[in-house]
């Protein structure tokens, strides 16, 4: 199948949109109060940092890393080759 086919570009665009929607939903789950309450343990520390703060920072960093990875996968639309007109050639 032709890689520059309009249908292929539409399907790829839909996949990219679906990936970012999934990333948003992951963020909603990671920062939901029910999950945050699990990590809000008094006296629990990770390398001297309270567990809740470590969880929030790690979740935030994970979302940033995944969004950067997804954004890097987006390719620019193919540029049309400029046509040379017969008048310009000679």
PDB file of N, CA, C and O in Angstrom, chain B, residues numbered from 101:
ATOM      1  N   UNK B 101       0.845  -1.175   0.000  1.00  0.00           N
ATOM      2  CA  UNK B 101       0.000   0.000   0.000  1.00  0.00           C
ATOM      3  C   UNK B 101       0.888   1.236   0.000  1.00  0.00           C
ATOM      4  O   UNK B 101       1.955   1.245   0.614  1.00  0.00           O
ATOM      5  N   UNK B 102       0.448   2.260  -0.681  1.00  0.00           N
ATOM      6  CA  UNK B 102       1.222   3.496  -0.799  1.00  0.00           C
ATOM      7  C   UNK B 102       1.288   4.199   0.554  1.00  0.00           C
ATOM      8  O   UNK B 102       0.267   4.375   1.220  1.00  0.00           O
ATOM      9  N   UNK B 103       2.488   4.597   0.954  1.00  0.00           N
ATOM     10  CA  UNK B 103       2.667   5.233   2.261  1.00  0.00           C
ATOM     11  C   UNK B 103       2.087   6.637   2.308  1.00  0.00           C
ATOM     12  O   UNK B 103       1.772   7.134   3.389  1.00  0.00           O
ATOM     13  N   UNK B 104       1.941   7.283   1.162  1.00  0.00           N
ATOM     14  CA  UNK B 104       1.416   8.644   1.130  1.00  0.00           C
ATOM     15  C   UNK B 104      -0.063   8.673   0.798  1.00  0.00           C
ATOM     16  O   UNK B 104      -0.604   9.723   0.451  1.00  0.00           O
ATOM     17  N   UNK B 105      -0.707   7.553   0.900  1.00  0.00           N
ATOM     18  CA  UNK B 105      -2.128   7.469   0.623  1.00  0.00           C
ATOM     19  C   UNK B 105      -2.895   8.240   1.687  1.00  0.00           C
ATOM     20  O   UNK B 105      -2.572   8.131   2.870  1.00  0.00           O
ATOM     21  N   UNK B 106      -3.923   9.033   1.291  1.00  0.00           N
ATOM     22  CA  UNK B 106      -4.678   9.832   2.282  1.00  0.00           C
ATOM     23  C   UNK B 106      -5.304   8.992   3.384  1.00  0.00           C
ATOM     24  O   UNK B 106      -5.364   9.423   4.536  1.00  0.00           O
ATOM     25  N   UNK B 107      -5.769   7.799   3.039  1.00  0.00           N
ATOM     26  CA  UNK B 107      -6.386   6.942   4.053  1.00  0.00           C
ATOM     27  C   UNK B 107      -5.360   6.514   5.092  1.00  0.00           C
ATOM     28  O   UNK B 107      -5.666   6.465   6.283  1.00  0.00           O
ATOM     29  N   UNK B 108      -4.149   6.204   4.653  1.00  0.00           N
ATOM     30  CA  UNK B 108      -3.080   5.812   5.579  1.00  0.00           C
ATOM     31  C   UNK B 108      -2.749   6.962   6.516  1.00  0.00           C
ATOM     32  O   UNK B 108      -2.541   6.746   7.710  1.00  0.00           O
ATOM     33  N   UNK B 109      -2.698   8.184   5.990  1.00  0.00           N
ATOM     34  CA  UNK B 109      -2.413   9.349   6.829  1.00  0.00           C
ATOM     35  C   UNK B 109      -3.526   9.566   7.843  1.00  0.00           C
ATOM     36  O   UNK B 109      -3.259   9.946   8.983  1.00  0.00           O
ATOM     37  N   UNK B 110      -4.767   9.329   7.442  1.00  0.00           N
ATOM     38  CA  UNK B 110      -5.892   9.494   8.364  1.00  0.00           C
ATOM     39  C   UNK B 110      -5.823   8.469   9.485  1.00  0.00           C
ATOM     40  O   UNK B 110      -6.048   8.802  10.649  1.00  0.00           O
ATOM     41  N   UNK B 111      -5.516   7.230   9.142  1.00  0.00           N
ATOM     42  CA  UNK B 111      -5.416   6.175  10.158  1.00  0.00           C
ATOM     43  C   UNK B 111      -4.286   6.490  11.129  1.00  0.00           C
ATOM     44  O   UNK B 111      -4.445   6.324  12.339  1.00  0.00           O
ATOM     45  N   UNK B 112      -3.135   6.948  10.608  1.00  0.00           N
ATOM     46  CA  UNK B 112      -2.017   7.312  11.486  1.00  0.00           C
ATOM     47  C   UNK B 112      -2.391   8.476  12.386  1.00  0.00           C
ATOM     48  O   UNK B 112      -2.028   8.481  13.562  1.00  0.00           O
ATOM     49  N   UNK B 113      -3.100   9.452  11.866  1.00  0.00           N
ATOM     50  CA  UNK B 113      -3.537  10.587  12.677  1.00  0.00           C
ATOM     51  C   UNK B 113      -4.469  10.147  13.794  1.00  0.00           C
ATOM     52  O   UNK B 113      -4.390  10.644  14.917  1.00  0.00           O
ATOM     53  N   UNK B 114      -5.347   9.212  13.476  1.00  0.00           N
ATOM     54  CA  UNK B 114      -6.257   8.688  14.494  1.00  0.00           C
ATOM     55  C   UNK B 114      -5.498   7.919  15.569  1.00  0.00           C
ATOM     56  O   UNK B 114      -5.844   7.989  16.749  1.00  0.00           O
ATOM     57  N   UNK B 115      -4.464   7.186  15.163  1.00  0.00           N
ATOM     58  CA  UNK B 115      -3.660   6.450  16.145  1.00  0.00           C
ATOM     59  C   UNK B 115      -2.919   7.411  17.072  1.00  0.00           C
ATOM     60  O   UNK B 115      -2.850   7.187  18.281  1.00  0.00           O
ATOM     61  N   UNK B 116      -2.363   8.486  16.497  1.00  0.00           N
ATOM     62  CA  UNK B 116      -1.660   9.471  17.323  1.00  0.00           C
ATOM     63  C   UNK B 116      -2.618  10.118  18.308  1.00  0.00           C
ATOM     64  O   UNK B 116      -2.278  10.312  19.475  1.00  0.00           O
ATOM     65  N   UNK B 117      -3.806  10.449  17.845  1.00  0.00           N
ATOM     66  CA  UNK B 117      -4.811  11.036  18.732  1.00  0.00           C
ATOM     67  C   UNK B 117      -5.178  10.058  19.836  1.00  0.00           C
ATOM     68  O   UNK B 117      -5.294  10.446  20.999  1.00  0.00           O
ATOM     69  N   UNK B 118      -5.360   8.803  19.484  1.00  0.00           N
ATOM     70  CA  UNK B 118      -5.712   7.787  20.478  1.00  0.00           C
ATOM     71  C   UNK B 118      -4.602   7.621  21.511  1.00  0.00           C
ATOM     72  O   UNK B 118      -4.877   7.410  22.692  1.00  0.00           O
ATOM     73  N   UNK B 119      -3.351   7.716  21.070  1.00  0.00           N
ATOM     74  CA  UNK B 119      -2.240   7.578  22.013  1.00  0.00           C
ATOM     75  C   UNK B 119      -2.220   8.739  23.008  1.00  0.00           C
ATOM     76  O   UNK B 119      -1.974   8.531  24.196  1.00  0.00           O
ATOM     77  N   UNK B 120      -2.474   9.945  22.536  1.00  0.00           N
ATOM     78  CA  UNK B 120      -2.484  11.082  23.446  1.00  0.00           C
ATOM     79  C   UNK B 120      -3.703  11.052  24.373  1.00  0.00           C
ATOM     80  O   UNK B 120      -3.615  11.488  25.521  1.00  0.00           O
ATOM     81  N   UNK B 121      -4.820  10.548  23.891  1.00  0.00           N
ATOM     82  CA  UNK B 121      -5.989  10.380  24.766  1.00  0.00           C
ATOM     83  C   UNK B 121      -5.675   9.349  25.844  1.00  0.00           C
ATOM     84  O   UNK B 121      -6.039   9.536  27.005  1.00  0.00           O
ATOM     85  N   UNK B 122      -5.006   8.267  25.470  1.00  0.00           N
ATOM     86  CA  UNK B 122      -4.609   7.253  26.448  1.00  0.00           C
ATOM     87  C   UNK B 122      -3.631   7.837  27.467  1.00  0.00           C
ATOM     88  O   UNK B 122      -3.701   7.513  28.653  1.00  0.00           O
ATOM     89  N   UNK B 123      -2.723   8.694  27.008  1.00  0.00           N
ATOM     90  CA  UNK B 123      -1.791   9.351  27.927  1.00  0.00           C
ATOM     91  C   UNK B 123      -2.538  10.246  28.910  1.00  0.00           C
ATOM     92  O   UNK B 123      -2.221  10.273  30.099  1.00  0.00           O
ATOM     93  N   UNK B 124      -3.527  10.976  28.411  1.00  0.00           N
ATOM     94  CA  UNK B 124      -4.340  11.813  29.295  1.00  0.00           C
ATOM     95  C   UNK B 124      -5.054  10.959  30.340  1.00  0.00           C
ATOM     96  O   UNK B 124      -5.074  11.303  31.521  1.00  0.00           O
ATOM     97  N   UNK B 125      -5.634   9.858  29.907  1.00  0.00           N
ATOM     98  CA  UNK B 125      -6.339   8.984  30.850  1.00  0.00           C
ATOM     99  C   UNK B 125      -5.377   8.379  31.873  1.00  0.00           C
ATOM    100  O   UNK B 125      -5.740   8.205  33.037  1.00  0.00           O
ATOM    101  N   UNK B 126      -4.159   8.058  31.449  1.00  0.00           N
ATOM    102  CA  UNK B 126      -3.155   7.585  32.393  1.00  0.00           C
ATOM    103  C   UNK B 126      -2.873   8.656  33.443  1.00  0.00           C
ATOM    104  O   UNK B 126      -2.755   8.349  34.629  1.00  0.00           O
ATOM    105  N   UNK B 127      -2.765   9.915  33.007  1.00  0.00           N
ATOM    106  CA  UNK B 127      -2.548  11.018  33.943  1.00  0.00           C
ATOM    107  C   UNK B 127      -3.708  11.176  34.915  1.00  0.00           C
ATOM    108  O   UNK B 127      -3.497  11.431  36.101  1.00  0.00           O
ATOM    109  N   UNK B 128      -4.921  11.026  34.423  1.00  0.00           N
ATOM    110  CA  UNK B 128      -6.097  11.112  35.295  1.00  0.00           C
ATOM    111  C   UNK B 128      -6.048  10.017  36.353  1.00  0.00           C
ATOM    112  O   UNK B 128      -6.352  10.260  37.520  1.00  0.00           O
ATOM    113  N   UNK B 129      -5.670   8.823  35.946  1.00  0.00           N
ATOM    114  CA  UNK B 129      -5.596   7.709  36.898  1.00  0.00           C
ATOM    115  C   UNK B 129      -4.464   7.925  37.898  1.00  0.00           C
ATOM    116  O   UNK B 129      -4.645   7.741  39.101  1.00  0.00           O
ATOM    117  N   UNK B 130      -3.282   8.320  37.387  1.00  0.00           N
ATOM    118  CA  UNK B 130      -2.135   8.494  38.288  1.00  0.00           C
ATOM    119  C   UNK B 130      -2.364   9.588  39.322  1.00  0.00           C
ATOM    120  O   UNK B 130      -1.877   9.489  40.448  1.00  0.00           O
ATOM    121  N   UNK B 131      -3.099  10.626  38.952  1.00  0.00           N
ATOM    122  CA  UNK B 131      -3.316  11.740  39.870  1.00  0.00           C
ATOM    123  C   UNK B 131      -4.709  11.740  40.492  1.00  0.00           C
ATOM    124  O   UNK B 131      -5.153  12.753  41.035  1.00  0.00           O
ATOM    125  N   UNK B 132      -5.392  10.609  40.412  1.00  0.00           N
ATOM    126  CA  UNK B 132      -6.698  10.514  41.065  1.00  0.00           C
ATOM    127  C   UNK B 132      -6.499  10.461  42.583  1.00  0.00           C
ATOM    128  O   UNK B 132      -5.539   9.862  43.069  1.00  0.00           O
ATOM    129  N   UNK B 133      -7.402  11.085  43.316  1.00  0.00           N
ATOM    130  CA  UNK B 133      -7.261  11.105  44.781  1.00  0.00           C
ATOM    131  C   UNK B 133      -7.201   9.712  45.412  1.00  0.00           C
ATOM    132  O   UNK B 133      -6.542   9.526  46.434  1.00  0.00           O
ATOM    133  N   UNK B 134      -7.878   8.743  44.816  1.00  0.00           N
ATOM    134  CA  UNK B 134      -7.856   7.397  45.392  1.00  0.00           C
ATOM    135  C   UNK B 134      -6.460   6.787  45.325  1.00  0.00           C
ATOM    136  O   UNK B 134      -6.021   6.144  46.280  1.00  0.00           O
ATOM    137  N   UNK B 135      -5.761   6.979  44.217  1.00  0.00           N
ATOM    138  CA  UNK B 135      -4.417   6.425  44.101  1.00  0.00           C
ATOM    139  C   UNK B 135      -3.405   7.240  44.896  1.00  0.00           C
ATOM    140  O   UNK B 135      -2.465   6.686  45.465  1.00  0.00           O
ATOM    141  N   UNK B 136      -3.596   8.543  44.933  1.00  0.00           N
ATOM    142  CA  UNK B 136      -2.691   9.388  45.715  1.00  0.00           C
ATOM    143  C   UNK B 136      -2.798   9.038  47.204  1.00  0.00           C
ATOM    144  O   UNK B 136      -1.801   9.069  47.925  1.00  0.00           O
ATOM    145  N   UNK B 137      -4.006   8.706  47.658  1.00  0.00           N
ATOM    146  CA  UNK B 137      -4.196   8.356  49.069  1.00  0.00           C
ATOM    147  C   UNK B 137      -3.411   7.099  49.446  1.00  0.00           C
ATOM    148  O   UNK B 137      -3.011   6.938  50.599  1.00  0.00           O
ATOM    149  N   UNK B 138      -3.191   6.220  48.486  1.00  0.00           N
ATOM    150  CA  UNK B 138      -2.418   5.002  48.764  1.00  0.00           C
ATOM    151  C   UNK B 138      -0.980   5.356  49.134  1.00  0.00           C
ATOM    152  O   UNK B 138      -0.374   4.698  49.980  1.00  0.00           O
ATOM    153  N   UNK B 139      -0.436   6.393  48.501  1.00  0.00           N
ATOM    154  CA  UNK B 139       0.954   6.779  48.735  1.00  0.00           C
ATOM    155  C   UNK B 139       1.113   7.820  49.839  1.00  0.00           C
ATOM    156  O   UNK B 139       2.235   8.214  50.159  1.00  0.00           O
ATOM    157  N   UNK B 140       0.017   8.265  50.419  1.00  0.00           N
ATOM    158  CA  UNK B 140       0.074   9.240  51.508  1.00  0.00           C
ATOM    159  C   UNK B 140       0.205   8.512  52.843  1.00  0.00           C
ATOM    160  O   UNK B 140      -0.728   8.473  53.644  1.00  0.00           O
ATOM    161  N   UNK B 141       1.376   7.943  53.057  1.00  0.00           N
ATOM    162  CA  UNK B 141       1.657   7.160  54.260  1.00  0.00           C
ATOM    163  C   UNK B 141       2.560   7.992  55.170  1.00  0.00           C
ATOM    164  O   UNK B 141       3.681   8.320  54.781  1.00  0.00           O
ATOM    165  N   UNK B 142       2.098   8.340  56.371  1.00  0.00           N
ATOM    166  CA  UNK B 142       2.948   9.129  57.260  1.00  0.00           C
ATOM    167  C   UNK B 142       4.210   8.361  57.649  1.00  0.00           C
ATOM    168  O   UNK B 142       4.149   7.190  58.023  1.00  0.00           O
ATOM    169  N   UNK B 143       5.328   9.025  57.556  1.00  0.00           N
ATOM    170  CA  UNK B 143       6.593   8.430  57.972  1.00  0.00           C
ATOM    171  C   UNK B 143       7.292   7.605  56.918  1.00  0.00           C
ATOM    172  O   UNK B 143       8.421   7.164  57.136  1.00  0.00           O
ATOM    173  N   UNK B 144       6.647   7.377  55.762  1.00  0.00           N
ATOM    174  CA  UNK B 144       7.286   6.592  54.699  1.00  0.00           C
ATOM    175  C   UNK B 144       8.150   7.520  53.848  1.00  0.00           C
ATOM    176  O   UNK B 144       7.700   8.569  53.387  1.00  0.00           O
ATOM    177  N   UNK B 145       9.402   7.106  53.651  1.00  0.00           N
ATOM    178  CA  UNK B 145      10.336   7.931  52.896  1.00  0.00           C
ATOM    179  C   UNK B 145      11.070   7.094  51.864  1.00  0.00           C
ATOM    180  O   UNK B 145      11.318   5.906  52.071  1.00  0.00           O
ATOM    181  N   UNK B 146      11.416   7.730  50.743  1.00  0.00           N
ATOM    182  CA  UNK B 146      12.227   7.110  49.698  1.00  0.00           C
ATOM    183  C   UNK B 146      13.434   8.016  49.507  1.00  0.00           C
ATOM    184  O   UNK B 146      13.301   9.136  49.015  1.00  0.00           O
ATOM    185  N   UNK B 147      14.606   7.539  49.891  1.00  0.00           N
ATOM    186  CA  UNK B 147      15.839   8.326  49.828  1.00  0.00           C
ATOM    187  C   UNK B 147      15.691   9.654  50.566  1.00  0.00           C
ATOM    188  O   UNK B 147      16.218  10.676  50.125  1.00  0.00           O
ATOM    189  N   UNK B 148      14.991   9.638  51.660  1.00  0.00           N
ATOM    190  CA  UNK B 148      14.813  10.828  52.475  1.00  0.00           C
ATOM    191  C   UNK B 148      13.685  11.739  52.026  1.00  0.00           C
ATOM    192  O   UNK B 148      13.426  12.756  52.671  1.00  0.00           O
ATOM    193  N   UNK B 149      13.013  11.405  50.947  1.00  0.00           N
ATOM    194  CA  UNK B 149      11.899  12.196  50.429  1.00  0.00           C
ATOM    195  C   UNK B 149      10.604  11.483  50.817  1.00  0.00           C
ATOM    196  O   UNK B 149      10.510  10.263  50.687  1.00  0.00           O
ATOM    197  N   UNK B 150       9.609  12.230  51.290  1.00  0.00           N
ATOM    198  CA  UNK B 150       8.334  11.579  51.623  1.00  0.00           C
ATOM    199  C   UNK B 150       7.783  10.808  50.418  1.00  0.00           C
ATOM    200  O   UNK B 150       7.902  11.253  49.276  1.00  0.00           O
ATOM    201  N   UNK B 151       7.190   9.668  50.686  1.00  0.00           N
ATOM    202  CA  UNK B 151       6.707   8.773  49.634  1.00  0.00           C
ATOM    203  C   UNK B 151       5.717   9.463  48.703  1.00  0.00           C
ATOM    204  O   UNK B 151       5.762   9.256  47.491  1.00  0.00           O
ATOM    205  N   UNK B 152       4.831  10.273  49.251  1.00  0.00           N
ATOM    206  CA  UNK B 152       3.848  10.960  48.420  1.00  0.00           C
ATOM    207  C   UNK B 152       4.529  11.890  47.417  1.00  0.00           C
ATOM    208  O   UNK B 152       4.159  11.919  46.243  1.00  0.00           O
ATOM    209  N   UNK B 153       5.522  12.647  47.879  1.00  0.00           N
ATOM    210  CA  UNK B 153       6.229  13.568  46.983  1.00  0.00           C
ATOM    211  C   UNK B 153       6.998  12.799  45.916  1.00  0.00           C
ATOM    212  O   UNK B 153       7.028  13.208  44.755  1.00  0.00           O
ATOM    213  N   UNK B 154       7.612  11.700  46.300  1.00  0.00           N
ATOM    214  CA  UNK B 154       8.350  10.878  45.335  1.00  0.00           C
ATOM    215  C   UNK B 154       7.393  10.315  44.288  1.00  0.00           C
ATOM    216  O   UNK B 154       7.713  10.297  43.099  1.00  0.00           O
ATOM    217  N   UNK B 155       6.227   9.857  44.722  1.00  0.00           N
ATOM    218  CA  UNK B 155       5.236   9.326  43.783  1.00  0.00           C
ATOM    219  C   UNK B 155       4.757  10.408  42.826  1.00  0.00           C
ATOM    220  O   UNK B 155       4.683  10.176  41.619  1.00  0.00           O
ATOM    221  N   UNK B 156       4.431  11.582  43.346  1.00  0.00           N
ATOM    222  CA  UNK B 156       3.946  12.666  42.493  1.00  0.00           C
ATOM    223  C   UNK B 156       5.009  13.081  41.478  1.00  0.00           C
ATOM    224  O   UNK B 156       4.698  13.279  40.303  1.00  0.00           O
ATOM    225  N   UNK B 157       6.246  13.212  41.916  1.00  0.00           N
ATOM    226  CA  UNK B 157       7.312  13.600  41.002  1.00  0.00           C
ATOM    227  C   UNK B 157       7.555  12.522  39.951  1.00  0.00           C
ATOM    228  O   UNK B 157       7.703  12.833  38.769  1.00  0.00           O
ATOM    229  N   UNK B 158       7.597  11.257  40.370  1.00  0.00           N
ATOM    230  CA  UNK B 158       7.834  10.157  39.431  1.00  0.00           C
ATOM    231  C   UNK B 158       6.693  10.052  38.417  1.00  0.00           C
ATOM    232  O   UNK B 158       6.942   9.807  37.237  1.00  0.00           O
ATOM    233  N   UNK B 159       5.456  10.231  38.858  1.00  0.00           N
ATOM    234  CA  UNK B 159       4.316  10.181  37.943  1.00  0.00           C
ATOM    235  C   UNK B 159       4.379  11.321  36.936  1.00  0.00           C
ATOM    236  O   UNK B 159       4.141  11.127  35.744  1.00  0.00           O
ATOM    237  N   UNK B 160       4.698  12.500  37.425  1.00  0.00           N
ATOM    238  CA  UNK B 160       4.814  13.667  36.556  1.00  0.00           C
ATOM    239  C   UNK B 160       5.932  13.460  35.535  1.00  0.00           C
ATOM    240  O   UNK B 160       5.746  13.738  34.350  1.00  0.00           O
ATOM    241  N   UNK B 161       7.080  12.978  35.982  1.00  0.00           N
ATOM    242  CA  UNK B 161       8.206  12.737  35.079  1.00  0.00           C
ATOM    243  C   UNK B 161       7.861  11.665  34.049  1.00  0.00           C
ATOM    244  O   UNK B 161       8.250  11.777  32.886  1.00  0.00           O
ATOM    245  N   UNK B 162       7.140  10.637  34.460  1.00  0.00           N
ATOM    246  CA  UNK B 162       6.731   9.582  33.542  1.00  0.00           C
ATOM    247  C   UNK B 162       5.815  10.136  32.454  1.00  0.00           C
ATOM    248  O   UNK B 162       5.986   9.818  31.277  1.00  0.00           O
ATOM    249  N   UNK B 163       4.853  10.954  32.838  1.00  0.00           N
ATOM    250  CA  UNK B 163       3.944  11.539  31.846  1.00  0.00           C
ATOM    251  C   UNK B 163       4.693  12.448  30.875  1.00  0.00           C
ATOM    252  O   UNK B 163       4.408  12.441  29.677  1.00  0.00           O
ATOM    253  N   UNK B 164       5.645  13.227  31.377  1.00  0.00           N
ATOM    254  CA  UNK B 164       6.440  14.093  30.512  1.00  0.00           C
ATOM    255  C   UNK B 164       7.269  13.254  29.542  1.00  0.00           C
ATOM    256  O   UNK B 164       7.341  13.569  28.354  1.00  0.00           O
ATOM    257  N   UNK B 165       7.890  12.196  30.038  1.00  0.00           N
ATOM    258  CA  UNK B 165       8.726  11.344  29.189  1.00  0.00           C
ATOM    259  C   UNK B 165       7.899  10.650  28.107  1.00  0.00           C
ATOM    260  O   UNK B 165       8.325  10.568  26.955  1.00  0.00           O
ATOM    261  N   UNK B 166       6.729  10.157  28.473  1.00  0.00           N
ATOM    262  CA  UNK B 166       5.880   9.489  27.484  1.00  0.00           C
ATOM    263  C   UNK B 166       5.373  10.482  26.451  1.00  0.00           C
ATOM    264  O   UNK B 166       5.323  10.165  25.262  1.00  0.00           O
ATOM    265  N   UNK B 167       4.997  11.678  26.886  1.00  0.00           N
ATOM    266  CA  UNK B 167       4.513  12.672  25.920  1.00  0.00           C
ATOM    267  C   UNK B 167       5.635  13.104  24.981  1.00  0.00           C
ATOM    268  O   UNK B 167       5.385  13.333  23.798  1.00  0.00           O
ATOM    269  N   UNK B 168       6.859  13.219  25.479  1.00  0.00           N
ATOM    270  CA  UNK B 168       7.988  13.560  24.608  1.00  0.00           C
ATOM    271  C   UNK B 168       8.250  12.436  23.616  1.00  0.00           C
ATOM    272  O   UNK B 168       8.543  12.697  22.449  1.00  0.00           O
ATOM    273  N   UNK B 169       8.148  11.203  24.063  1.00  0.00           N
ATOM    274  CA  UNK B 169       8.345  10.060  23.176  1.00  0.00           C
ATOM    275  C   UNK B 169       7.267  10.024  22.097  1.00  0.00           C
ATOM    276  O   UNK B 169       7.564   9.794  20.924  1.00  0.00           O
ATOM    277  N   UNK B 170       6.010  10.252  22.496  1.00  0.00           N
ATOM    278  CA  UNK B 170       4.923  10.262  21.521  1.00  0.00           C
ATOM    279  C   UNK B 170       5.064  11.419  20.546  1.00  0.00           C
ATOM    280  O   UNK B 170       4.830  11.250  19.349  1.00  0.00           O
ATOM    281  N   UNK B 171       5.438  12.577  21.032  1.00  0.00           N
ATOM    282  CA  UNK B 171       5.601  13.733  20.153  1.00  0.00           C
ATOM    283  C   UNK B 171       6.753  13.515  19.186  1.00  0.00           C
ATOM    284  O   UNK B 171       6.712  14.012  18.061  1.00  0.00           O
ATOM    285  N   UNK B 172       7.756  12.800  19.590  1.00  0.00           N
ATOM    286  CA  UNK B 172       8.870  12.502  18.702  1.00  0.00           C
ATOM    287  C   UNK B 172       8.493  11.539  17.599  1.00  0.00           C
ATOM    288  O   UNK B 172       9.143  11.508  16.554  1.00  0.00           O
ATOM    289  N   UNK B 173       7.452  10.753  17.815  1.00  0.00           N
ATOM    290  CA  UNK B 173       7.004   9.804  16.805  1.00  0.00           C
ATOM    291  C   UNK B 173       6.158  10.468  15.732  1.00  0.00           C
ATOM    292  O   UNK B 173       5.956   9.896  14.661  1.00  0.00           O
ATOM    293  N   UNK B 174       5.665  11.661  16.003  1.00  0.00           N
ATOM    294  CA  UNK B 174       4.848  12.356  15.016  1.00  0.00           C
ATOM    295  C   UNK B 174       5.755  12.834  13.897  1.00  0.00           C
ATOM    296  O   UNK B 174       6.755  13.512  14.132  1.00  0.00           O
ATOM    297  N   UNK B 175       5.399  12.479  12.712  1.00  0.00           N
ATOM    298  CA  UNK B 175       6.201  12.905  11.572  1.00  0.00           C
ATOM    299  C   UNK B 175       5.517  14.067  10.876  1.00  0.00           C
ATOM    300  O   UNK B 175       4.290  14.174  10.867  1.00  0.00           O
ATOM    301  N   UNK B 176       6.316  14.917  10.305  1.00  0.00           N
ATOM    302  CA  UNK B 176       5.757  16.043   9.562  1.00  0.00           C
ATOM    303  C   UNK B 176       5.100  15.520   8.295  1.00  0.00           C
ATOM    304  O   UNK B 176       5.565  14.539   7.715  1.00  0.00           O
ATOM    305  N   UNK B 177       4.026  16.162   7.861  1.00  0.00           N
ATOM    306  CA  UNK B 177       3.382  15.716   6.622  1.00  0.00           C
ATOM    307  C   UNK B 177       4.360  15.827   5.452  1.00  0.00           C
ATOM    308  O   UNK B 177       5.222  16.705   5.425  1.00  0.00           O
ATOM    309  N   UNK B 178       4.213  14.955   4.527  1.00  0.00           N
ATOM    310  CA  UNK B 178       5.121  14.938   3.374  1.00  0.00           C
ATOM    311  C   UNK B 178       4.978  16.233   2.585  1.00  0.00           C
ATOM    312  O   UNK B 178       3.871  16.676   2.279  1.00  0.00           O
ATOM    313  N   UNK B 179       6.103  16.816   2.269  1.00  0.00           N
ATOM    314  CA  UNK B 179       6.105  18.047   1.491  1.00  0.00           C
ATOM    315  C   UNK B 179       5.958  17.695   0.016  1.00  0.00           C
ATOM    316  O   UNK B 179       6.608  16.778  -0.487  1.00  0.00           O
ATOM    317  N   UNK B 180       5.096  18.435  -0.664  1.00  0.00           N
ATOM    318  CA  UNK B 180       4.930  18.227  -2.093  1.00  0.00           C
ATOM    319  C   UNK B 180       6.153  18.769  -2.818  1.00  0.00           C
ATOM    320  O   UNK B 180       6.661  19.840  -2.488  1.00  0.00           O
ATOM    321  N   UNK B 181       6.608  18.034  -3.788  1.00  0.00           N
ATOM    322  CA  UNK B 181       7.760  18.491  -4.560  1.00  0.00           C
ATOM    323  C   UNK B 181       7.323  19.631  -5.464  1.00  0.00           C
ATOM    324  O   UNK B 181       6.291  19.532  -6.128  1.00  0.00           O
ATOM    325  N   UNK B 182       8.090  20.710  -5.499  1.00  0.00           N
ATOM    326  CA  UNK B 182       7.704  21.811  -6.377  1.00  0.00           C
ATOM    327  C   UNK B 182       7.867  21.411  -7.838  1.00  0.00           C
ATOM    328  O   UNK B 182       8.854  20.784  -8.226  1.00  0.00           O
ATOM    329  N   UNK B 183       6.898  21.780  -8.617  1.00  0.00           N
ATOM    330  CA  UNK B 183       6.951  21.458 -10.041  1.00  0.00           C
ATOM    331  C   UNK B 183       7.670  22.589 -10.762  1.00  0.00           C
ATOM    332  O   UNK B 183       7.504  23.766 -10.444  1.00  0.00           O
ATOM    333  N   UNK B 184       8.449  22.204 -11.713  1.00  0.00           N
ATOM    334  CA  UNK B 184       9.098  23.229 -12.529  1.00  0.00           C
ATOM    335  C   UNK B 184       8.232  23.460 -13.750  1.00  0.00           C
ATOM    336  O   UNK B 184       7.846  22.519 -14.445  1.00  0.00           O
ATOM    337  N   UNK B 185       7.936  24.707 -13.997  1.00  0.00           N
ATOM    338  CA  UNK B 185       7.110  25.044 -15.150  1.00  0.00           C
ATOM    339  C   UNK B 185       8.003  25.171 -16.372  1.00  0.00           C
ATOM    340  O   UNK B 185       9.173  25.533 -16.249  1.00  0.00           O
ATOM    341  N   UNK B 186       7.473  24.882 -17.535  1.00  0.00           N
ATOM    342  CA  UNK B 186       8.273  24.993 -18.752  1.00  0.00           C
ATOM    343  C   UNK B 186       8.785  26.418 -18.975  1.00  0.00           C
ATOM    344  O   UNK B 186       9.858  26.610 -19.545  1.00  0.00           O
ATOM    345  N   UNK B 187       8.019  27.416 -18.526  1.00  0.00           N
ATOM    346  CA  UNK B 187       8.435  28.810 -18.709  1.00  0.00           C
ATOM    347  C   UNK B 187       9.651  29.135 -17.844  1.00  0.00           C
ATOM    348  O   UNK B 187      10.494  29.946 -18.228  1.00  0.00           O
ATOM    349  N   UNK B 188       9.737  28.501 -16.678  1.00  0.00           N
ATOM    350  CA  UNK B 188      10.839  28.780 -15.774  1.00  0.00           C
ATOM    351  C   UNK B 188      12.121  28.115 -16.243  1.00  0.00           C
ATOM    352  O   UNK B 188      13.214  28.570 -15.907  1.00  0.00           O
ATOM    353  N   UNK B 189      11.998  27.046 -17.014  1.00  0.00           N
ATOM    354  CA  UNK B 189      13.176  26.327 -17.486  1.00  0.00           C
ATOM    355  C   UNK B 189      13.896  27.048 -18.632  1.00  0.00           C
ATOM    356  O   UNK B 189      15.093  26.841 -18.831  1.00  0.00           O
ATOM    357  N   UNK B 190      13.222  27.843 -19.345  1.00  0.00           N
ATOM    358  CA  UNK B 190      13.960  28.370 -20.450  1.00  0.00           C
ATOM    359  C   UNK B 190      13.396  29.558 -21.030  1.00  0.00           C
ATOM    360  O   UNK B 190      13.948  30.099 -21.989  1.00  0.00           O
TER     361      UNK B 190
END
